[in-house]
Amino acid sequence: MRSATMLEVASAALLLLGGFFYFAGTVGLLRFPDVYCRMHAAGKAGTLGVSLLILAPMLYFVSSEAWVFVRGAFAIYFQFL
């Protein structure tokens, strides 16, 4: 058995953190009373969650495939527009 490298651990942590923020946005979407509060929860937490979910494979594949990093950077950039 091989041990996990630091990039694998960081990628896994980013995946879990991104999933948590996405889930928190979903809970906020269901629990907030006003439509504007719901849109705020879905927008802020969803954007951060998706950005972290894109950042995880960017870190994992940074040494083997450089295009994954470039595509992920563009995806995060366009996510914030």
N, C-alpha and C positions, 0 to 999 in steps of 0.2 A: 504494500500500500504506500502511496505517496502522500505527503502532507500538502495541504493547500498553501499556495503562495499568497503573498500579500495582495496582489492584484485580484485574485479570486475571492479573497475575503472582502476586499473593498467593493467589488462588483456585487457580491451577494448582499452586502449591507445596503448598497444603493438600491438594489431591487426591492428589498424589504421596506426600506424607507419610502421609496416611490409608491409602492403598493399601499403603505399606510396612509400617505397623504391623499392618494386617490380614493381610498375607502373613507377617509375623514370628510372629503368633499361630498361623497355620496350620502353619508349620514347627515351632513349639513343641508344637503338638498332636500332630504326627507323631513328634517325636523324644524327648519326655520319657518316662521309663519308667513312672511311677506315674500312676494315674488322677487323683489330686489335683493333681499337677503339671500334667497336661494341662488340667484344668479351670481352673487358675489362669492358664495361658498363654492359653487361649481367652477367658477372661473379661476379663482386664486389657487385653491387646493388642487384642482385638476391640472393646471398649467405646471405647477411645481412637481406634482407626481409624475406627469408625463416626461418632464425634463430630466428627472432623476432616473426614470426607467430607460431613457435614451442614453444617459450618461454611463450607465453600467456596462453595456457592451462596448462603448467607446473606450473605456479603461481596459476592459478585458482583451480586446483585440488590437490595442495600440501598437504592440511590438510585431505582430504578425501581418496584419493587413492595415496599411495606412489609410486606405480609402474609407474604411469604416469610421475612422475618427473624423475625417473631413465631412462625410455625409451626416454623421451625428451632430457635428457642430452646426452645419447648415439647418438641420431639422430643429435644433434647439433655438437657433436664431429666428427662424420663421415661426416657431411656436409663440415667441414673445411679440411678434408684430401684430 
